[in-house]
């Protein structure tokens, strides 16, 4: 999820373990399309859902939930298997 790196930049937060954050987000919202995730994170990074003092997985999940409510979206499917194949992160903490 390259757009997470952009969100870190927009919120002036030092990036940390983007792969783990991506895994957590996809696990939390497996039915949401990649395009919707991208739009939600972009909106959050631009301040649409309020001011962010420190970017975290929790904050991004709040942005995504706000996006879902705001758009009453039809939910697509992200393949967790495809993410795991393309990522070094295996889901372990």
Secondary structure, DSSP 8 states (H G I E B T S, - for coil): -HHHHHHHHHTT-----HHHHHHHHHHHTTTS-HHHHHHHHHHHHTTTT---SS--HHHHHHHHHHHHHHHT-------HHHHHHH-S--S--
